[in-house]
Amino acid sequence: MIGFEGSFLGVAGKISARAVMECKICWTPYDPAEGDDFRQVDPGTPFADLPDDWSCPNCGAPKEQFMVLEDPGAVARQEAAEIAEVTDRLVADFTEVWHSTMRGMPLINKALRVEAVGFRRHEGRILGVLITPWFMNLIQLPDGEDWSGLKPGTKEVIGFASGDYEFIHNTREMTGGYKACSLFSPMADFVRQKDASDVARAVMEALFDPAHRAETDRATDIRAAREAELAARADDSPTIGSAPTRRTLITGGISAQGEAR
């Protein structure tokens, strides 16, 4: 890892891959979006990935003499760190549940583990999918709000571009207050963690796509669609591991019938 002067005491880990650096001797910038034609450095090469012998193309100053001019990726890096701090608690909380309350339960899929997928900020909240060996839920978490007073079991309909979905309020010791919308439970249809993760990412993509909007957003109709789908699965005896379509995920899978876990 390279060091540099003038910013963050030379700690390269403090800058993002998009950081624009500037030579403090001659003020020549290095923009990773442009690279360095003089030294045949391709566009898209972060400052931290430059060769050890790279130097200022104008005055020959070494990398250590460069300072941060601007870092458009710093905000994204900070946001990702803040979200990770919240989701790490969520994962730790439900990992503890898995190793205690749920350990040995017959509905556990031993091929899976607890994972937070696709969490992002959305309208002042943090939203993503939580995978566990016994359920997959769409989870909404507070972003600076106090949800400790949420009453477990309270239902709330929340709207997205693809429709309106029913969430159940709940609280846990590490996570605090959260809202959950059931996607799958149990998780027997998933044979690998990657399969579950891929479905979770598809949910997060389709959730914000108006093309997946159901003809009606009424909770009862969404519930009926999901129940019909489950009945059809039972009749057809589908192959374990078969993946539902994205439209099925939105019109049926993200249903208004799930129980918060």
Secondary structure, 3 states (H helix, E strand, C coil): CCCCCCCHHHCHHHCCCCCEEEECCCCCEECCCCCECCCCECCCCCHHHCCCCCECCCCCCEHHHEEEEECCCHHHHHHHHHHHHHHHHHHHHHHHHHHCCCCCCCCCCCCCCCEEEEEEEECCEEEEEEECCCCEEEEEEECCCCCCCCCCCCEEEEEECCEEEEEEEEEECCCEEEEEEEEECCCCCCCCHHHHHHHHHHHHHHHCCHHHCCCCCCHHHHHHHHHHHHHHHHHHCCCCCCCCCHHHHHHHHCCCCCCCC
